[in-house]
Amino acid sequence: MAGYILALDQGTTSSRAILYDDHARPIKMAQQPTTLQTPKAGFVEQDAQQIWQTQISCAHDVINQAGLLATDVTSIAITNQRESIVMWDKQTGKPLAPAIIWQDRRTANYCKTLAAESADNSMNSMNKSVNQDINQGANHNDINNDLQYDMAAQVQRITGLRLDPYFSASKIAWLLENNPKLSVRASKGEIAVGTIDSWLIYKLTGGEHVIDVTNASRTLLFDIHKLAWSETLCDRFAIPMTILPKVLPSDGDFGKTKKGLFAKQIPIQAVLGDQQAALFGQGCLDAGMAKNTYGTGCFMLMNIGQQPKLSEHKLLTTIAWQRKISPTRPDNLSFDQILQSGRRMLQPPKKEVTYALEGSVFMAGAIIQWLRDNLGMIQQSSDVEDLARQVDSSEGVVLLPAFTGLGAPYWRSDISASITGMSRGTTKAHIARAALEAVAYQTYDVLIAMQKDSPHPLTELRVDGGAANNDLLMQFQADLLDVPVLRPRDTEITAKGAALLAGLKTGLYDESTMKASWQVDRVFVPSMSIDAREQHLDKWQRAIARSLMQI
């Protein structure tokens, strides 16, 4: 079967489109930058129209570059930056505010207040019930357990996430609370809101208001057990459910492109949040397999199978993907046996859900961008490795990259970035090396928490993203983790993951295509001594402790 998959990869700093052939090989890519705006401290925004215009421009460009026609494209796959939100007019399709990006921290105090109020209300109500229960001879252990219940616990229980401004719900609530006219229109059902995949699908199709389950699971409004929007949480955040999109499986039917956009109407048949797409593209289909993406942020995901497990160590439980499983004969019986038994010829199709544990590091490649753009230490990001190699170590310099707070497993939005351990002999090279080490240290912290939550020991880590091409960083990462780090030949695995899912849905690919598409480029084997590893980790942990003590 011949054909091509057009993968749209909408990231934090650029929009890309990649064409994959019938063997899941990338043949052409088009890319355009997008602009982040920071109008106030803690605010991170983008122009939603620019997101759309750059993305559709890349889609047309890549088809032209490949010398193909839109009629050659079998299907469109979408992968996107998660948690970022767009609000638009349902009738005109025009954005009603700038897109609020996942890095935005404007709602930090809102989340703290919400948690505190909920805890106070819970305590007051529990105190009343405690007195009643004690008078009635209630079990004291049950009472103590009830007292621990608060908004943060409720959020984790329903969504698998944490009550944090990183996620979408508080962003949506902020827009409605700070724009009274929008709030009124929302109550009338005149506006729509969604993550970036929803926005692109709406624009591509000319009106479909849908979202894939992986992106829905990042909003702080989605019940990952019931696979539906949580009425409880929508009420708590004062978000009308009528403005939310319809949730579909990751390989659902998201509609076709509207007439006139391409030479034919192309179906959109796979959508995955960027980190879930990378997990799928890395071939981490079995429980216990994990990947780490080194992009603007750093995201480690581990497949934990078909049952959600809530983290006890400040990680996230998220939906990795939901796939439609084709009907099969029951128990592999012959048709004659099925007829004789009176059973159904085919079992109904299933929508199988796979879950993952996730640790999110807010600043990874963004640290290198900071060295380049803010400090002018390097001309381009790839220069950082050569600069860092000018010294054998950071000589005690530690860069704590809490520019937007610390993510997993700390979840401290009140921590500020710092550089410690400097002396008169400190050079740009020491700071560059400390910057790379900071990425690996944060990943180490996430892995330790993940190993405590998961029954599956990590035996290898598959890596992708731009910074995965940095050999110095990857070797240091392997040394810290003490497991091999596997870098595939194609480190732009996010778009490939979405393309693979679309190809499987359409029949352009099969499982053998999936296996053949992942090929290792290099294995980084741990070589650091135990003593050296402990010294490095002690240096990092002391820097974290100092920062926490200053709050």
Phi, psi and omega in degrees: 000120181266152179159177182223148173253129176261110180261125176259121184242098183262106183256185184291324185244358179199161171248138181224156172224132181231135176261131177245138181275189186285001172248016180063031177261133177289131181248330177208150176222141173237143184215140176223140180285153171240159188253127173269138178242138179234076186294334178218165176300128179088348180269131174225115187229164172220158174279115183298326178293323177295321177303312181294312185295320178292323182291315181289328176296317178297322180298315178292319182299316186291326177294318179294317179301324182281354182069031182249175173245158178301333179293344177277347184274123181281319188201158174251135173242145181234134168227149193206158169300137185263170176067335177293145185229152175232140175240131184218165179283126183297328184276313185268339183075013180271137177298142181258356179193163174299150174295134177263123190269155185304332181285349185296136182239018185298337185260018181301313180292324177302314181294321178297316180296317179300316180294317182293316180297318181295319179295318179296315180297319180296318181295316180298314181292324180291324179301319179297314183290330179297314180299319179294316184293323179295318179298331181265004177079034181290156178291126184293329178295319178296321180297315180298322178296319180297325182294338181278352184284130177209185183299317182300318180293321179296317179301313181295319182298321183276315190255342185080001184253188178243154178285094188213147179294349176302325187271173194283328192302312182292333176294314178297315180299321180297315179300316182290321183288327184263001177226084185308323180296322178295322180297318179295315181294325179297319180295336178269358180075025184269349182240162177234150176223150179188170174282179188298326177298318179298317180297314181294318180296318178302315182289322180293319186268342182083024175153349180290127179249086186225166179213149176275157187296328181290320177290322177300324183288355180255008186270343187076015180235001190248130177277110185283352177268315180272348182056050180206159174299140180272114178298324180300311183287324176299319177296318183294325178270001180058045179246115179298132182293341182292341181269355182273150181282163174286137183266130180236158173301161182298329177252039180280180177263102187269005180106177179245154177298144183291155182300138178093345181286319173230176181291343173216163176279116184259130179287143174260115192232007174205133176219131178216139168302151191303320183286325175293323177297320179294321178299317179292316181294332177281359179074022180276066186268351180253146179302136180100344178278142185221154176223157174229126179257125180256086178245219174303313170254188180228126189227117177256127177235140175236127176294124179244012175091204190262008176238126179290140176233119181285135183288142174256005185228039172065027171262179181251146169252125186223163176278124180282315174186162172230122183240147173277124180265127184298148177300145178227160174292139179296127175057023179057032179283157174288163179297322178299317180295322179294316180297318181293328182278346181077011181276168181292145179296321180226142172287147178295149179297147180251153173250087187283131181253134173245137182250163179215150166270143182222140171239126185251123174254124188287326186236115175228270175300334179296335176294317180294321176299324179294317177300322182284308190274323185268322182259344180065028183283333179224157180272326176219156188303324182294345181287345187295327181294315179298321179294315182294329181287353178289346177232156181276338178204174179279357179055042176087355179285132178234126175258116177262104192273052182272052181294330175235038184083182178252136177273216182297146355266019184268314182052060179237100180283351183266000180276139179255157178290153179201158170236122181237167176083013182278154177222182177298336181272359181291134179239175176302325181296321178296318179293321178297318180292321177297326179295315178295318180298325181299324177297315182291321179299315180297321178295321178300314180301319179294316182298318180301316178295321181294321179294330178288329182275329189260140175283354184259114178291141180282125180251345177198158176234124177267135188236154178202181183094166186304315183286350176292345177279356179274106184297321181298315179296315183295322178293317178296323178296314178299320180295318180292316184283336183062033171222154178297142175252122184254120178253122180284165178297322179258101181275352175271066191274344183298308179297322180297322179301315179294320180296319179299318180296319178295319180296321177294322180295318185276346184090001177293327178243160170230184184298328179293326176298319181299313182293319183289338185285341181260116179228135184283139176264314181204143175251123177264112185264135179302136180223359182280143178289159180299317181298316180296320179298315181296323179295317178298313183293323178297319178300315180294313183294327176292324177294319177297314182298318179299318181294320180292326181289338183278350181280000000 
